[in-house]
Amino acid sequence: MLEGFKKFIMRGNVLDLAVGVIIGGAFGAIVNSLVADVLNPLIGMIFGAPDFSAIKLGALNIGKFLNAVVSFLMVAFALYFFVVTPMNKLQEMSKKDEAPPAPPEDIVLLREIRDALKK
């Protein structure tokens, strides 16, 4: 039983997942700081403080829910425009630098046969 557990823990997938979760938590702090310390003050300077917590519909605190939705949208905005878009650009640039792979030998032979038949 312990041997199976040891094999499970030492698998690459478990270690990769553990590292991903730890890095994700640390990166989450960066994104939350970007939203709380950079984007919220910018929005506050332009539109006023984005606080909906006073909005209530009877006993329901709709305002707190709206604050959570706005915060989620701001985190998603920050992730997309400051992480995803630059990473996509970097990947596109690295793909342009690489030469296209040579076609497999069977494709080359089929093209030669096609060209010979055309003649």
FIDRENRO-760514 format. One record per atom (N, C-alpha, C, O): residue number from 1; residue in three letters; atom name; x, y, z. Coordinates in pm, whole numbers, plus 50000, padded with zeros to 5 digits. Layout:
N
[NUM,"ALA","CA",[X,Y,Z]]
...
***
This chain:
119
[1,"MET","N",[50082,49881,50000]]
[1,"MET","CA",[50000,50000,50000]]
[1,"MET","C",[50087,50126,50000]]
[1,"MET","O",[50060,50221,49926]]
[2,"LEU","N",[50190,50128,50082]]
[2,"LEU","CA",[50279,50244,50086]]
[2,"LEU","C",[50356,50259,49956]]
[2,"LEU","O",[50384,50371,49914]]
[3,"GLU","N",[50391,50147,49893]]
[3,"GLU","CA",[50464,50152,49766]]
[3,"GLU","C",[50377,50218,49658]]
[3,"GLU","O",[50425,50300,49579]]
[4,"GLY","N",[50248,50182,49655]]
[4,"GLY","CA",[50156,50244,49560]]
[4,"GLY","C",[50139,50392,49584]]
[4,"GLY","O",[50133,50470,49489]]
[5,"PHE","N",[50132,50431,49710]]
[5,"PHE","CA",[50120,50572,49745]]
[5,"PHE","C",[50245,50648,49701]]
[5,"PHE","O",[50236,50759,49648]]
[6,"LYS","N",[50363,50587,49723]]
[6,"LYS","CA",[50489,50650,49683]]
[6,"LYS","C",[50493,50669,49532]]
[6,"LYS","O",[50536,50774,49485]]
[7,"LYS","N",[50448,50569,49455]]
[7,"LYS","CA",[50445,50582,49309]]
[7,"LYS","C",[50349,50693,49267]]
[7,"LYS","O",[50377,50769,49174]]
[8,"PHE","N",[50236,50701,49336]]
[8,"PHE","CA",[50138,50804,49305]]
[8,"PHE","C",[50195,50944,49328]]
[8,"PHE","O",[50179,51033,49244]]
[9,"ILE","N",[50260,50963,49441]]
[9,"ILE","CA",[50315,51094,49475]]
[9,"ILE","C",[50430,51131,49382]]
[9,"ILE","O",[50444,51248,49347]]
[10,"MET","N",[50510,51035,49341]]
[10,"MET","CA",[50628,51064,49260]]
[10,"MET","C",[50596,51078,49112]]
[10,"MET","O",[50686,51107,49033]]
[11,"ARG","N",[50472,51059,49073]]
[11,"ARG","CA",[50434,51080,48934]]
[11,"ARG","C",[50456,51225,48895]]
[11,"ARG","O",[50447,51315,48979]]
[12,"GLY","N",[50486,51247,48769]]
[12,"GLY","CA",[50507,51384,48722]]
[12,"GLY","C",[50380,51468,48732]]
[12,"GLY","O",[50387,51587,48760]]
[13,"ASN","N",[50264,51407,48709]]
[13,"ASN","CA",[50140,51483,48709]]
[13,"ASN","C",[50111,51546,48845]]
[13,"ASN","O",[50068,51661,48853]]
[14,"VAL","N",[50134,51470,48951]]
[14,"VAL","CA",[50103,51521,49085]]
[14,"VAL","C",[50198,51636,49119]]
[14,"VAL","O",[50155,51737,49174]]
[15,"LEU","N",[50324,51620,49088]]
[15,"LEU","CA",[50420,51726,49118]]
[15,"LEU","C",[50392,51850,49034]]
[15,"LEU","O",[50399,51962,49085]]
[16,"ASP","N",[50361,51832,48906]]
[16,"ASP","CA",[50327,51945,48821]]
[16,"ASP","C",[50204,52018,48873]]
[16,"ASP","O",[50200,52141,48875]]
[17,"LEU","N",[50106,51942,48916]]
[17,"LEU","CA",[49984,52003,48968]]
[17,"LEU","C",[50013,52080,49097]]
[17,"LEU","O",[49962,52191,49115]]
[18,"ALA","N",[50094,52023,49185]]
[18,"ALA","CA",[50127,52091,49310]]
[18,"ALA","C",[50201,52222,49282]]
[18,"ALA","O",[50170,52325,49342]]
[19,"VAL","N",[50297,52218,49192]]
[19,"VAL","CA",[50370,52340,49157]]
[19,"VAL","C",[50275,52442,49094]]
[19,"VAL","O",[50283,52561,49124]]
[20,"GLY","N",[50185,52395,49008]]
[20,"GLY","CA",[50089,52486,48944]]
[20,"GLY","C",[49998,52554,49045]]
[20,"GLY","O",[49969,52673,49032]]
[21,"VAL","N",[49953,52479,49144]]
[21,"VAL","CA",[49864,52536,49246]]
[21,"VAL","C",[49939,52641,49327]]
[21,"VAL","O",[49885,52748,49357]]
[22,"ILE","N",[50063,52611,49364]]
[22,"ILE","CA",[50141,52706,49445]]
[22,"ILE","C",[50171,52832,49364]]
[22,"ILE","O",[50155,52944,49414]]
[23,"ILE","N",[50214,52815,49240]]
[23,"ILE","CA",[50243,52932,49155]]
[23,"ILE","C",[50114,53009,49128]]
[23,"ILE","O",[50115,53132,49126]]
[24,"GLY","N",[50004,52938,49108]]
[24,"GLY","CA",[49875,53004,49085]]
[24,"GLY","C",[49833,53088,49204]]
[24,"GLY","O",[49780,53199,49187]]
[25,"GLY","N",[49856,53038,49325]]
[25,"GLY","CA",[49823,53115,49444]]
[25,"GLY","C",[49907,53242,49454]]
[25,"GLY","O",[49857,53349,49487]]
[26,"ALA","N",[50036,53228,49425]]
[26,"ALA","CA",[50124,53344,49429]]
[26,"ALA","C",[50087,53444,49320]]
[26,"ALA","O",[50089,53565,49342]]
[27,"PHE","N",[50054,53393,49202]]
[27,"PHE","CA",[50016,53481,49092]]
[27,"PHE","C",[49882,53548,49120]]
[27,"PHE","O",[49859,53662,49080]]
[28,"GLY","N",[49794,53477,49190]]
[28,"GLY","CA",[49666,53536,49230]]
[28,"GLY","C",[49685,53660,49315]]
[28,"GLY","O",[49609,53756,49303]]
[29,"ALA","N",[49786,53658,49401]]
[29,"ALA","CA",[49815,53775,49484]]
[29,"ALA","C",[49858,53893,49397]]
[29,"ALA","O",[49822,54008,49424]]
[30,"ILE","N",[49934,53864,49291]]
[30,"ILE","CA",[49978,53971,49200]]
[30,"ILE","C",[49858,54032,49129]]
[30,"ILE","O",[49844,54154,49121]]
[31,"VAL","N",[49770,53946,49077]]
[31,"VAL","CA",[49653,53995,49004]]
[31,"VAL","C",[49560,54071,49097]]
[31,"VAL","O",[49507,54176,49060]]
[32,"ASN","N",[49540,54020,49217]]
[32,"ASN","CA",[49454,54091,49313]]
[32,"ASN","C",[49512,54228,49349]]
[32,"ASN","O",[49438,54324,49365]]
[33,"SER","N",[49644,54235,49362]]
[33,"SER","CA",[49707,54364,49389]]
[33,"SER","C",[49691,54459,49272]]
[33,"SER","O",[49667,54579,49290]]
[34,"LEU","N",[49704,54407,49150]]
[34,"LEU","CA",[49684,54490,49031]]
[34,"LEU","C",[49544,54550,49030]]
[34,"LEU","O",[49525,54668,49002]]
[35,"VAL","N",[49446,54467,49062]]
[35,"VAL","CA",[49307,54514,49062]]
[35,"VAL","C",[49284,54612,49177]]
[35,"VAL","O",[49228,54719,49158]]
[36,"ALA","N",[49327,54574,49298]]
[36,"ALA","CA",[49298,54657,49415]]
[36,"ALA","C",[49381,54785,49420]]
[36,"ALA","O",[49332,54890,49462]]
[37,"ASP","N",[49507,54777,49378]]
[37,"ASP","CA",[49597,54891,49397]]
[37,"ASP","C",[49616,54976,49273]]
[37,"ASP","O",[49663,55090,49282]]
[38,"VAL","N",[49580,54924,49156]]
[38,"VAL","CA",[49600,55001,49033]]
[38,"VAL","C",[49466,55031,48964]]
[38,"VAL","O",[49433,55147,48940]]
[39,"LEU","N",[49389,54926,48933]]
[39,"LEU","CA",[49266,54948,48856]]
[39,"LEU","C",[49156,55016,48938]]
[39,"LEU","O",[49093,55110,48890]]
[40,"ASN","N",[49133,54970,49061]]
[40,"ASN","CA",[49030,55034,49143]]
[40,"ASN","C",[49056,55182,49165]]
[40,"ASN","O",[48964,55261,49149]]
[41,"PRO","N",[49179,55225,49201]]
[41,"PRO","CA",[49202,55369,49214]]
[41,"PRO","C",[49183,55445,49083]]
[41,"PRO","O",[49133,55558,49084]]
[42,"LEU","N",[49222,55384,48970]]
[42,"LEU","CA",[49198,55450,48841]]
[42,"LEU","C",[49049,55469,48816]]
[42,"LEU","O",[49005,55576,48776]]
[43,"ILE","N",[48972,55365,48841]]
[43,"ILE","CA",[48827,55375,48822]]
[43,"ILE","C",[48769,55476,48921]]
[43,"ILE","O",[48679,55553,48886]]
[44,"GLY","N",[48821,55475,49044]]
[44,"GLY","CA",[48775,55571,49145]]
[44,"GLY","C",[48802,55714,49105]]
[44,"GLY","O",[48719,55802,49129]]
[45,"MET","N",[48920,55740,49043]]
[45,"MET","CA",[48952,55877,48999]]
[45,"MET","C",[48862,55921,48884]]
[45,"MET","O",[48827,56038,48874]]
[46,"ILE","N",[48824,55827,48798]]
[46,"ILE","CA",[48745,55863,48681]]
[46,"ILE","C",[48595,55869,48714]]
[46,"ILE","O",[48529,55968,48684]]
[47,"PHE","N",[48543,55763,48776]]
[47,"PHE","CA",[48398,55752,48797]]
[47,"PHE","C",[48355,55767,48943]]
[47,"PHE","O",[48235,55774,48970]]
[48,"GLY","N",[48446,55772,49034]]
[48,"GLY","CA",[48412,55769,49175]]
[48,"GLY","C",[48430,55627,49227]]
[48,"GLY","O",[48449,55534,49149]]
[49,"ALA","N",[48424,55611,49357]]
[49,"ALA","CA",[48449,55480,49418]]
[49,"ALA","C",[48345,55378,49372]]
[49,"ALA","O",[48225,55403,49385]]
[50,"PRO","N",[48389,55265,49318]]
[50,"PRO","CA",[48293,55164,49273]]
[50,"PRO","C",[48247,55077,49389]]
[50,"PRO","O",[48297,54966,49408]]
[51,"ASP","N",[48151,55128,49468]]
[51,"ASP","CA",[48101,55053,49583]]
[51,"ASP","C",[47949,55047,49575]]
[51,"ASP","O",[47881,55150,49581]]
[52,"PHE","N",[47897,54924,49562]]
[52,"PHE","CA",[47752,54905,49550]]
[52,"PHE","C",[47694,54841,49676]]
[52,"PHE","O",[47578,54800,49675]]
[53,"SER","N",[47772,54833,49784]]
[53,"SER","CA",[47729,54757,49901]]
[53,"SER","C",[47604,54813,49968]]
[53,"SER","O",[47540,54741,50045]]
[54,"ALA","N",[47568,54935,49943]]
[54,"ALA","CA",[47450,54994,50006]]
[54,"ALA","C",[47320,54954,49935]]
[54,"ALA","O",[47212,54978,49987]]
[55,"ILE","N",[47331,54894,49817]]
[55,"ILE","CA",[47211,54858,49741]]
[55,"ILE","C",[47149,54733,49802]]
[55,"ILE","O",[47215,54630,49816]]
[56,"LYS","N",[47020,54744,49839]]
[56,"LYS","CA",[46949,54630,49897]]
[56,"LYS","C",[46813,54619,49830]]
[56,"LYS","O",[46751,54718,49791]]
[57,"LEU","N",[46770,54495,49818]]
[57,"LEU","CA",[46637,54467,49765]]
[57,"LEU","C",[46565,54387,49872]]
[57,"LEU","O",[46570,54264,49874]]
[58,"GLY","N",[46497,54458,49962]]
[58,"GLY","CA",[46437,54392,50077]]
[58,"GLY","C",[46547,54342,50169]]
[58,"GLY","O",[46631,54420,50215]]
[59,"ALA","N",[46547,54212,50196]]
[59,"ALA","CA",[46649,54153,50284]]
[59,"ALA","C",[46772,54108,50206]]
[59,"ALA","O",[46869,54061,50265]]
[60,"LEU","N",[46769,54121,50076]]
[60,"LEU","CA",[46879,54074,49992]]
[60,"LEU","C",[46984,54184,49974]]
[60,"LEU","O",[46951,54298,49942]]
[61,"ASN","N",[47109,54149,49996]]
[61,"ASN","CA",[47220,54242,49976]]
[61,"ASN","C",[47268,54233,49833]]
[61,"ASN","O",[47373,54174,49805]]
[62,"ILE","N",[47194,54290,49743]]
[62,"ILE","CA",[47229,54288,49601]]
[62,"ILE","C",[47360,54362,49577]]
[62,"ILE","O",[47436,54325,49488]]
[63,"GLY","N",[47385,54465,49654]]
[63,"GLY","CA",[47505,54546,49637]]
[63,"GLY","C",[47633,54467,49658]]
[63,"GLY","O",[47729,54484,49583]]
[64,"LYS","N",[47636,54380,49758]]
[64,"LYS","CA",[47754,54298,49781]]
[64,"LYS","C",[47777,54202,49664]]
[64,"LYS","O",[47891,54178,49624]]
[65,"PHE","N",[47668,54149,49611]]
[65,"PHE","CA",[47679,54062,49495]]
[65,"PHE","C",[47732,54140,49375]]
[65,"PHE","O",[47818,54091,49302]]
[66,"LEU","N",[47682,54261,49354]]
[66,"LEU","CA",[47731,54345,49245]]
[66,"LEU","C",[47879,54378,49263]]
[66,"LEU","O",[47954,54381,49165]]
[67,"ASN","N",[47923,54403,49386]]
[67,"ASN","CA",[48065,54427,49412]]
[67,"ASN","C",[48148,54305,49373]]
[67,"ASN","O",[48256,54319,49314]]
[68,"ALA","N",[48099,54185,49404]]
[68,"ALA","CA",[48172,54062,49370]]
[68,"ALA","C",[48178,54044,49219]]
[68,"ALA","O",[48280,54002,49165]]
[69,"VAL","N",[48068,54075,49149]]
[69,"VAL","CA",[48065,54062,49003]]
[69,"VAL","C",[48162,54161,48939]]
[69,"VAL","O",[48237,54125,48849]]
[70,"VAL","N",[48160,54284,48985]]
[70,"VAL","CA",[48251,54387,48930]]
[70,"VAL","C",[48396,54349,48958]]
[70,"VAL","O",[48482,54364,48871]]
[71,"SER","N",[48423,54300,49078]]
[71,"SER","CA",[48559,54258,49111]]
[71,"SER","C",[48603,54142,49022]]
[71,"SER","O",[48717,54141,48974]]
[72,"PHE","N",[48516,54045,49000]]
[72,"PHE","CA",[48547,53933,48910]]
[72,"PHE","C",[48577,53982,48769]]
[72,"PHE","O",[48674,53939,48707]]
[73,"LEU","N",[48494,54073,48719]]
[73,"LEU","CA",[48515,54124,48584]]
[73,"LEU","C",[48646,54201,48574]]
[73,"LEU","O",[48713,54196,48471]]
[74,"MET","N",[48682,54273,48679]]
[74,"MET","CA",[48808,54346,48676]]
[74,"MET","C",[48927,54250,48680]]
[74,"MET","O",[49027,54274,48612]]
[75,"VAL","N",[48918,54142,48758]]
[75,"VAL","CA",[49025,54042,48760]]
[75,"VAL","C",[49036,53975,48624]]
[75,"VAL","O",[49146,53956,48573]]
[76,"ALA","N",[48922,53940,48564]]
[76,"ALA","CA",[48923,53879,48431]]
[76,"ALA","C",[48982,53974,48328]]
[76,"ALA","O",[49059,53931,48242]]
[77,"PHE","N",[48946,54101,48335]]
[77,"PHE","CA",[49001,54202,48246]]
[77,"PHE","C",[49153,54211,48260]]
[77,"PHE","O",[49226,54211,48161]]
[78,"ALA","N",[49199,54219,48385]]
[78,"ALA","CA",[49342,54231,48411]]
[78,"ALA","C",[49417,54107,48360]]
[78,"ALA","O",[49522,54120,48298]]
[79,"LEU","N",[49364,53990,48386]]
[79,"LEU","CA",[49429,53867,48339]]
[79,"LEU","C",[49435,53864,48187]]
[79,"LEU","O",[49539,53831,48129]]
[80,"TYR","N",[49326,53898,48123]]
[80,"TYR","CA",[49323,53889,47977]]
[80,"TYR","C",[49418,53990,47913]]
[80,"TYR","O",[49498,53953,47827]]
[81,"PHE","N",[49409,54114,47954]]
[81,"PHE","CA",[49485,54218,47885]]
[81,"PHE","C",[49631,54229,47930]]
[81,"PHE","O",[49715,54278,47855]]
[82,"PHE","N",[49662,54184,48052]]
[82,"PHE","CA",[49799,54195,48100]]
[82,"PHE","C",[49875,54063,48100]]
[82,"PHE","O",[49997,54063,48117]]
[83,"VAL","N",[49805,53950,48081]]
[83,"VAL","CA",[49873,53820,48081]]
[83,"VAL","C",[49847,53745,47951]]
[83,"VAL","O",[49940,53710,47879]]
[84,"VAL","N",[49720,53720,47920]]
[84,"VAL","CA",[49685,53634,47806]]
[84,"VAL","C",[49726,53699,47674]]
[84,"VAL","O",[49790,53634,47591]]
[85,"THR","N",[49689,53824,47653]]
[85,"THR","CA",[49721,53890,47527]]
[85,"THR","C",[49872,53901,47503]]
[85,"THR","O",[49917,53868,47394]]
[86,"PRO","N",[49952,53945,47602]]
[86,"PRO","CA",[50097,53948,47577]]
[86,"PRO","C",[50156,53808,47552]]
[86,"PRO","O",[50245,53793,47469]]
[87,"MET","N",[50107,53707,47623]]
[87,"MET","CA",[50158,53571,47602]]
[87,"MET","C",[50123,53521,47462]]
[87,"MET","O",[50205,53456,47398]]
[88,"ASN","N",[50004,53552,47414]]
[88,"ASN","CA",[49967,53513,47277]]
[88,"ASN","C",[50057,53581,47175]]
[88,"ASN","O",[50098,53519,47077]]
[89,"LYS","N",[50087,53709,47198]]
[89,"LYS","CA",[50177,53780,47107]]
[89,"LYS","C",[50316,53717,47107]]
[89,"LYS","O",[50375,53698,47001]]
[90,"LEU","N",[50367,53683,47225]]
[90,"LEU","CA",[50499,53619,47233]]
[90,"LEU","C",[50500,53483,47162]]
[90,"LEU","O",[50597,53449,47095]]
[91,"GLN","N",[50392,53407,47177]]
[91,"GLN","CA",[50385,53277,47110]]
[91,"GLN","C",[50378,53294,46960]]
[91,"GLN","O",[50440,53217,46887]]
[92,"GLU","N",[50305,53393,46912]]
[92,"GLU","CA",[50298,53419,46768]]
[92,"GLU","C",[50436,53459,46714]]
[92,"GLU","O",[50476,53414,46607]]
[93,"MET","N",[50507,53541,46789]]
[93,"MET","CA",[50640,53584,46746]]
[93,"MET","C",[50736,53465,46741]]
[93,"MET","O",[50819,53456,46650]]
[94,"SER","N",[50726,53375,46838]]
[94,"SER","CA",[50817,53261,46838]]
[94,"SER","C",[50782,53163,46727]]
[94,"SER","O",[50870,53095,46674]]
[95,"LYS","N",[50655,53155,46689]]
[95,"LYS","CA",[50615,53067,46579]]
[95,"LYS","C",[50665,53122,46446]]
[95,"LYS","O",[50698,53045,46356]]
[96,"LYS","N",[50670,53255,46431]]
[96,"LYS","CA",[50718,53314,46308]]
[96,"LYS","C",[50867,53289,46289]]
[96,"LYS","O",[50914,53275,46177]]
[97,"ASP","N",[50940,53283,46399]]
[97,"ASP","CA",[51084,53262,46393]]
[97,"ASP","C",[51119,53118,46354]]
[97,"ASP","O",[51225,53094,46295]]
[98,"GLU","N",[51032,53023,46385]]
[98,"GLU","CA",[51060,52884,46355]]
[98,"GLU","C",[51031,52854,46208]]
[98,"GLU","O",[50934,52904,46151]]
[99,"ALA","N",[51117,52773,46148]]
[99,"ALA","CA",[51092,52729,46011]]
[99,"ALA","C",[50985,52621,46014]]
[99,"ALA","O",[50979,52542,46108]]
[100,"PRO","N",[50900,52619,45912]]
[100,"PRO","CA",[50796,52515,45913]]
[100,"PRO","C",[50863,52377,45902]]
[100,"PRO","O",[50964,52362,45834]]
[101,"PRO","N",[50806,52278,45969]]
[101,"PRO","CA",[50866,52145,45966]]
[101,"PRO","C",[50856,52085,45826]]
[101,"PRO","O",[50762,52111,45752]]
[102,"ALA","N",[50955,52004,45792]]
[102,"ALA","CA",[50954,51938,45662]]
[102,"ALA","C",[50839,51837,45659]]
[102,"ALA","O",[50812,51772,45760]]
[103,"PRO","N",[50772,51824,45544]]
[103,"PRO","CA",[50662,51729,45538]]
[103,"PRO","C",[50715,51586,45552]]
[103,"PRO","O",[50831,51560,45521]]
[104,"PRO","N",[50632,51495,45598]]
[104,"PRO","CA",[50674,51356,45611]]
[104,"PRO","C",[50712,51297,45475]]
[104,"PRO","O",[50670,51346,45370]]
[105,"GLU","N",[50792,51194,45479]]
[105,"GLU","CA",[50844,51134,45356]]
[105,"GLU","C",[50733,51083,45265]]
[105,"GLU","O",[50743,51094,45143]]
[106,"ASP","N",[50627,51027,45322]]
[106,"ASP","CA",[50519,50975,45238]]
[106,"ASP","C",[50448,51088,45163]]
[106,"ASP","O",[50405,51069,45049]]
[107,"ILE","N",[50436,51204,45225]]
[107,"ILE","CA",[50374,51318,45158]]
[107,"ILE","C",[50464,51365,45043]]
[107,"ILE","O",[50415,51398,44935]]
[108,"VAL","N",[50594,51368,45066]]
[108,"VAL","CA",[50688,51408,44961]]
[108,"VAL","C",[50677,51312,44842]]
[108,"VAL","O",[50674,51356,44727]]
[109,"LEU","N",[50672,51182,44870]]
[109,"LEU","CA",[50659,51083,44763]]
[109,"LEU","C",[50528,51098,44687]]
[109,"LEU","O",[50526,51089,44564]]
[110,"LEU","N",[50420,51122,44758]]
[110,"LEU","CA",[50291,51141,44692]]
[110,"LEU","C",[50293,51265,44602]]
[110,"LEU","O",[50235,51265,44494]]
[111,"ARG","N",[50359,51371,44647]]
[111,"ARG","CA",[50369,51491,44565]]
[111,"ARG","C",[50451,51465,44439]]
[111,"ARG","O",[50418,51513,44331]]
[112,"GLU","N",[50558,51387,44454]]
[112,"GLU","CA",[50641,51352,44337]]
[112,"GLU","C",[50560,51270,44237]]
[112,"GLU","O",[50570,51291,44116]]
[113,"ILE","N",[50481,51177,44288]]
[113,"ILE","CA",[50397,51094,44201]]
[113,"ILE","C",[50293,51183,44131]]
[113,"ILE","O",[50269,51168,44012]]
[114,"ARG","N",[50232,51274,44204]]
[114,"ARG","CA",[50133,51365,44147]]
[114,"ARG","C",[50197,51450,44036]]
[114,"ARG","O",[50139,51466,43928]]
[115,"ASP","N",[50313,51504,44063]]
[115,"ASP","CA",[50381,51587,43964]]
[115,"ASP","C",[50420,51506,43842]]
[115,"ASP","O",[50412,51556,43730]]
[116,"ALA","N",[50463,51381,43861]]
[116,"ALA","CA",[50501,51293,43749]]
[116,"ALA","C",[50378,51262,43664]]
[116,"ALA","O",[50387,51256,43542]]
[117,"LEU","N",[50264,51242,43729]]
[117,"LEU","CA",[50141,51211,43654]]
[117,"LEU","C",[50092,51332,43575]]
[117,"LEU","O",[50034,51316,43468]]
[118,"LYS","N",[50115,51452,43628]]
[118,"LYS","CA",[50074,51573,43558]]
[118,"LYS","C",[50154,51590,43427]]
[118,"LYS","O",[50102,51639,43328]]
[119,"LYS","N",[50281,51548,43430]]
[119,"LYS","CA",[50367,51562,43313]]
[119,"LYS","C",[50324,51460,43209]]
[119,"LYS","O",[50382,51454,43101]]
***
